[in-house]
């Protein structure tokens, strides 16, 4: 049965709409999970401090702050005899690079790691409190989300022999502004939307694709394959956008080679969850496409169905159970990339069940008997 022109246009319109909504859903889920879930925030901050280029950039910043607020040149000048005091400033400058290398090693120390994790955790608590309008104290302080690394500066100063009283540091020293009041107002609106849109957009994408498949009576296998391809395209678009936006953001933020490397690593780590979500969707879509192909007319697919025919027709529940057992075993040992959450695992199981059912239903309609060999090529 051929689809009418209007119905075919509606089906492919739904597939395109489903792909667009899927792209938006990926970004919404990523933003909600990255910003609102403390576990993901903590994992990201730990990954940031473990990166070598960010190590270097943070060590340089901490040493700069120590030099600005402890004035090592003045301390050297006081310690030197009058004839050598003019050498204090050059000596302090020469010691800056060794100090950066020493601080890089210090950042691996458990005490500094704990201070970094605490500062990042407080920043996340600030953000959540502010977007929910639950932090009067911070709101009175200027409605800004900041990363306070003054305890790190004080500890680094002690380790370098340049003690600094953290409570006497200028207000601007060691306080990195993450988001100002204007950005925060916009973020409040976005977060409120994300709390519901992350789920709504995901379900809407499934509904649009499901309606397209339902409308394609007599051609549902082909449209299922098209739906899988639309999800594959959506996942690839997200991965490409991540690369393009990353190049743009990093180019705007980084002014030095050290800053470039740090910004590159920070963006890669900060958007790693986005890439994982896109790759998970890509994996699920490829699995759905495989099921559509196995239930199709190709000779290889027919041979595979013929081999599985006895089990698919006589004991379909055993085939479903075997497929689920294999998937669960692969999930348990962690060999399936991108499947790290319960929702992703559930979607994987659902797609596998749909695949087996598509193949079983097509097998019922297959002719009984061996597959005819390919026709010989006509003689020249």
C-alpha positions as CSV (number, residue, x, y, z in Angstrom):
1,X,0.0,0.0,0.0
2,X,1.5,3.3,-1.1
3,X,1.4,6.3,1.2
4,X,-0.4,9.3,-0.1
5,X,1.7,12.4,-0.8
6,X,0.1,14.3,2.2
7,X,0.7,11.4,4.6
8,X,4.3,11.0,3.5
9,X,4.9,14.7,3.9
10,X,3.3,14.6,7.4
11,X,5.5,11.6,8.4
12,X,8.7,13.1,7.2
13,X,7.7,16.4,8.8
14,X,7.3,14.6,12.1
15,X,10.7,12.9,11.7
16,X,12.4,16.3,11.2
17,X,10.5,17.8,14.1
18,X,11.5,14.8,16.2
19,X,15.2,15.2,15.4
20,X,15.1,19.0,16.2
21,X,13.4,18.3,19.5
22,X,15.9,15.5,20.3
23,X,18.7,18.0,19.8
24,X,17.1,20.5,22.2
25,X,16.4,17.6,24.6
26,X,20.0,16.6,24.7
27,X,21.1,20.1,25.6
28,X,18.3,20.5,28.2
29,X,19.2,17.2,29.9
30,X,22.9,18.0,29.9
31,X,22.4,21.5,31.4
32,X,20.0,20.2,34.0
33,X,22.3,17.4,35.1
34,X,25.5,19.4,34.9
35,X,24.2,22.4,36.8
36,X,21.7,20.9,39.2
37,X,23.0,17.5,40.2
38,X,25.7,17.9,42.8
39,X,27.4,14.5,42.0
40,X,28.0,15.6,38.4
41,X,29.3,19.0,39.6
42,X,31.7,17.3,42.0
43,X,33.0,14.9,39.4
44,X,33.6,17.8,37.0
45,X,35.5,19.8,39.6
46,X,37.7,16.8,40.4
47,X,38.4,16.2,36.8
48,X,39.3,19.9,36.4
49,X,41.9,19.9,39.1
50,X,43.4,16.6,37.8
51,X,44.1,18.1,34.4
52,X,47.7,19.2,33.7
53,X,46.9,22.3,31.7
54,X,44.4,23.5,34.3
55,X,47.0,22.6,37.0
56,X,49.4,25.0,35.3
57,X,46.9,27.8,34.9
58,X,45.6,27.6,38.5
59,X,49.2,27.4,39.9
60,X,50.1,30.6,37.9
61,X,47.0,32.4,39.2
62,X,47.7,31.4,42.8
63,X,51.4,32.5,42.6
64,X,50.3,35.8,41.0
65,X,47.9,36.4,43.9
66,X,50.6,35.6,46.4
67,X,53.1,37.9,44.7
68,X,50.5,40.7,44.6
69,X,49.4,40.4,48.2
70,X,52.6,39.2,50.0
71,X,55.1,41.4,48.1
72,X,58.1,39.0,48.1
73,X,60.4,41.8,46.7
74,X,59.8,43.9,49.8
75,X,60.5,40.9,52.1
76,X,63.7,40.1,50.2
77,X,64.7,43.8,50.4
78,X,64.3,43.8,54.1
79,X,66.4,40.6,54.5
80,X,69.3,41.8,52.3
81,X,72.1,44.2,53.2
82,X,71.8,47.7,51.8
83,X,74.2,47.1,49.0
84,X,72.2,44.1,47.7
85,X,68.7,45.5,48.2
86,X,68.5,46.7,44.5
87,X,68.6,43.0,43.5
88,X,65.5,42.2,45.5
89,X,63.0,42.9,42.7
90,X,64.9,40.9,40.0
91,X,65.4,38.0,42.4
92,X,61.7,37.9,43.3
93,X,60.9,37.9,39.6
94,X,63.3,35.1,38.9
95,X,61.8,33.0,41.6
96,X,58.3,33.3,40.1
97,X,58.6,30.5,37.6
98,X,60.1,28.0,40.1
99,X,57.3,29.0,42.5
100,X,54.7,28.1,39.8
101,X,56.3,24.7,39.3
102,X,56.4,24.1,43.1
103,X,52.7,25.0,43.4
104,X,51.8,22.7,40.5
105,X,53.2,19.8,42.6
106,X,51.4,21.2,45.7
107,X,48.1,21.0,43.9
108,X,48.4,17.2,44.0
109,X,48.6,17.2,47.8
110,X,45.5,16.0,49.6
111,X,45.1,19.1,51.7
112,X,44.9,21.4,48.6
113,X,42.6,18.9,46.8
114,X,40.3,19.1,49.8
115,X,40.3,22.9,49.8
116,X,39.6,23.0,46.0
117,X,36.7,20.5,46.4
118,X,35.3,22.6,49.3
119,X,35.5,25.8,47.3
120,X,33.8,24.2,44.3
121,X,31.1,22.7,46.5
122,X,30.4,26.0,48.1
123,X,30.1,27.6,44.7
124,X,27.6,25.0,43.6
125,X,25.6,25.6,46.9
126,X,25.7,29.3,46.1
127,X,24.4,28.8,42.6
128,X,21.5,26.5,43.7
129,X,20.5,28.8,46.6
130,X,20.5,31.9,44.3
131,X,18.6,30.4,41.4
132,X,16.0,29.2,43.9
133,X,15.9,32.6,45.7
134,X,16.9,30.9,49.0
135,X,20.0,32.8,49.9
136,X,19.4,36.2,51.5
137,X,23.0,36.5,52.8
138,X,24.5,36.0,49.3
139,X,21.8,38.1,47.7
140,X,22.8,41.0,50.0
141,X,26.4,40.5,48.9
142,X,25.7,41.3,45.3
143,X,23.8,38.4,43.8
144,X,27.0,36.9,42.2
145,X,28.2,33.3,42.1
146,X,31.9,33.2,42.9
147,X,34.7,30.7,43.4
148,X,36.5,31.7,46.6
149,X,40.1,30.3,46.5
150,X,41.5,32.6,49.2
151,X,42.2,29.5,51.5
152,X,44.2,28.1,48.7
153,X,46.2,31.4,48.3
154,X,46.9,31.5,52.0
155,X,48.1,27.8,52.0
156,X,50.3,28.4,49.0
157,X,51.8,31.5,50.6
158,X,52.6,29.5,53.7
159,X,54.3,26.8,51.6
160,X,56.3,29.3,49.7
161,X,57.5,31.1,52.8
162,X,55.3,34.1,52.1
163,X,52.6,33.8,54.8
164,X,49.3,35.6,54.1
165,X,46.4,36.1,56.5
166,X,43.4,35.1,54.3
167,X,41.0,37.2,56.3
168,X,43.1,40.3,55.5
169,X,43.2,39.7,51.7
170,X,41.4,42.4,49.6
171,X,37.8,41.5,48.7
172,X,38.8,41.1,45.1
173,X,41.8,38.8,45.8
174,X,41.2,35.1,45.2
175,X,37.5,35.6,44.4
176,X,36.7,34.5,40.8
177,X,33.3,35.6,39.6
178,X,31.5,32.8,37.9
179,X,28.2,34.6,37.2
180,X,27.1,38.2,37.8
181,X,23.6,39.4,38.8
182,X,22.4,40.0,35.2
183,X,23.5,36.5,34.1
184,X,22.0,35.0,37.2
185,X,18.6,36.5,36.4
186,X,18.6,34.8,33.0
187,X,19.9,31.6,34.5
188,X,17.0,31.5,37.0
189,X,14.6,31.5,34.1
190,X,16.5,28.8,32.3
191,X,16.8,26.6,35.3
192,X,13.1,26.8,36.0
193,X,12.4,25.7,32.4
194,X,15.0,23.0,32.5
195,X,13.5,21.3,35.6
196,X,10.5,20.4,33.4
197,X,11.7,20.8,29.8
198,X,14.5,18.2,30.2
199,X,11.9,15.5,30.5
200,X,9.2,17.1,28.4
201,X,11.4,17.5,25.4
202,X,12.7,14.0,25.6
203,X,9.2,12.6,25.8
204,X,8.0,14.9,23.0
205,X,10.7,13.7,20.7
206,X,9.6,10.1,21.3
207,X,6.0,11.0,20.7
208,X,6.7,12.7,17.4
209,X,8.7,9.8,16.1
210,X,6.1,7.4,17.4
211,X,3.3,9.2,15.6
212,X,5.3,9.1,12.4
213,X,5.8,5.4,12.7
214,X,2.1,4.9,13.5
215,X,1.0,6.8,10.5
216,X,3.1,4.7,8.2
217,X,0.8,1.7,8.1
218,X,2.3,-0.8,5.7
219,X,5.7,1.0,5.8
220,X,6.4,1.0,9.5
221,X,9.8,-0.8,9.2
222,X,11.1,1.8,6.7
223,X,9.9,4.7,8.8
224,X,11.3,3.0,11.9
225,X,14.7,3.0,10.1
226,X,14.1,6.6,9.1
227,X,13.3,7.5,12.8
228,X,16.5,5.8,13.9
229,X,18.5,7.8,11.2
230,X,16.9,11.0,12.4
231,X,18.1,10.3,15.9
232,X,21.6,9.5,14.6
233,X,21.6,12.8,12.8
234,X,20.5,14.6,16.0
235,X,23.3,13.0,18.0
236,X,25.9,13.9,15.3
237,X,24.7,17.5,15.1
238,X,25.1,17.8,18.9
239,X,28.7,16.5,18.8
240,X,29.5,18.8,15.9
241,X,27.9,21.8,17.7
242,X,30.0,21.0,20.8
243,X,33.2,21.1,18.7
244,X,32.2,24.3,16.8
245,X,31.0,26.2,20.0
246,X,34.1,25.0,21.8
247,X,36.4,26.5,19.2
248,X,34.4,29.8,19.4
249,X,34.3,30.0,23.2
250,X,37.9,29.0,23.7
251,X,39.1,31.5,21.1
252,X,37.2,34.3,22.8
253,X,38.4,33.4,26.3
254,X,42.0,32.4,25.9
255,X,44.7,35.0,25.2
256,X,47.8,33.0,25.9
257,X,49.1,29.5,25.1
258,X,48.7,28.5,28.7
259,X,45.2,30.0,28.8
260,X,44.4,28.3,25.5
261,X,45.3,24.9,26.9
262,X,43.5,25.4,30.1
263,X,40.3,26.7,28.4
264,X,40.4,23.8,26.0
265,X,40.6,21.3,28.8
266,X,38.0,23.1,30.9
267,X,35.5,23.1,28.0
268,X,36.2,19.5,27.1
269,X,35.7,18.4,30.8
270,X,32.7,20.7,31.3
271,X,30.9,19.3,28.2
272,X,32.0,15.7,28.6
273,X,28.5,14.8,30.0
274,X,27.0,16.4,26.8
275,X,29.1,14.2,24.7
276,X,28.2,11.1,26.7
277,X,24.4,11.9,26.3
278,X,24.8,12.3,22.6
279,X,26.8,9.1,22.2
280,X,24.3,7.2,24.3
281,X,21.5,8.4,21.9
282,X,23.7,7.5,18.9
283,X,24.2,4.0,20.3
284,X,20.4,3.5,20.9
285,X,19.6,4.8,17.5
286,X,22.1,2.5,15.8
287,X,20.6,-0.5,17.7
288,X,17.1,0.5,16.5
289,X,18.4,0.8,13.0
290,X,20.0,-2.7,13.3
291,X,16.6,-4.1,14.3
292,X,14.9,-2.4,11.3
293,X,17.6,-3.9,9.0
294,X,17.2,-7.4,10.4
295,X,13.5,-7.3,9.7
296,X,14.1,-6.0,6.2
297,X,14.2,-7.8,2.8
298,X,18.0,-8.1,2.3
299,X,19.3,-11.6,1.7
300,X,21.6,-11.6,4.7
301,X,18.8,-10.4,7.0
302,X,16.6,-13.2,5.6
303,X,19.3,-15.8,6.2
304,X,19.7,-14.6,9.8
305,X,15.9,-14.8,10.4
306,X,15.7,-18.2,8.8
307,X,18.4,-19.4,11.3
308,X,16.5,-17.9,14.2
309,X,13.1,-18.9,13.0
310,X,12.6,-22.0,15.2
311,X,13.3,-20.1,18.4
312,X,11.5,-16.9,17.3
313,X,8.3,-18.8,16.4
314,X,8.3,-21.6,19.0
315,X,9.8,-19.9,22.1
316,X,9.9,-16.1,21.5
317,X,10.1,-15.5,25.3
318,X,13.4,-17.4,25.3
319,X,14.8,-15.2,22.6
320,X,13.7,-12.1,24.5
321,X,15.2,-13.5,27.7
322,X,18.5,-14.4,26.1
323,X,18.9,-11.0,24.5
324,X,18.1,-9.3,27.8
325,X,20.5,-11.6,29.7
326,X,23.3,-10.7,27.3
327,X,22.6,-7.0,27.6
328,X,22.5,-7.1,31.4
329,X,25.8,-9.0,31.4
330,X,27.4,-6.5,29.1
331,X,26.1,-3.7,31.3
332,X,27.3,-5.3,34.4
333,X,30.9,-5.5,33.1
334,X,30.7,-2.0,31.6
335,X,31.6,-2.9,28.0
336,X,28.7,-0.9,26.4
337,X,29.9,2.7,26.0
338,X,27.6,5.5,27.1
339,X,25.3,3.4,29.2
340,X,26.0,4.6,32.8
341,X,22.6,5.5,34.2
342,X,19.5,3.6,35.0
343,X,17.4,5.5,32.4
344,X,19.9,4.8,29.6
345,X,20.0,1.1,30.6
346,X,16.2,1.0,30.6
347,X,16.1,2.6,27.1
348,X,18.6,0.1,25.9
349,X,16.4,-2.8,27.1
350,X,13.3,-1.2,25.5
351,X,15.1,-0.8,22.1
352,X,16.3,-4.4,22.3
353,X,12.8,-5.7,23.0
354,X,11.4,-3.6,20.1
355,X,14.1,-5.0,17.8
356,X,13.4,-8.6,18.7
357,X,9.7,-8.1,18.3
358,X,10.2,-6.5,14.9
359,X,12.3,-9.4,13.7
360,X,9.8,-11.9,15.1
361,X,6.9,-10.4,13.4
362,X,8.7,-10.3,10.1
363,X,9.8,-13.9,10.5
364,X,6.2,-14.9,10.8
365,X,5.6,-13.5,7.3
366,X,8.7,-15.1,5.8
367,X,8.3,-18.0,3.4
368,X,9.0,-21.4,4.9
369,X,11.9,-23.2,3.5
370,X,15.6,-22.6,2.6
371,X,16.6,-19.3,1.2
372,X,16.9,-19.4,-2.6
373,X,20.4,-18.9,-3.9
374,X,21.2,-15.8,-5.7
375,X,20.4,-15.8,-9.4
376,X,23.4,-16.4,-11.6
377,X,24.7,-13.5,-13.6
378,X,23.5,-13.5,-17.3
379,X,26.0,-14.7,-19.8
380,X,27.8,-12.1,-21.7
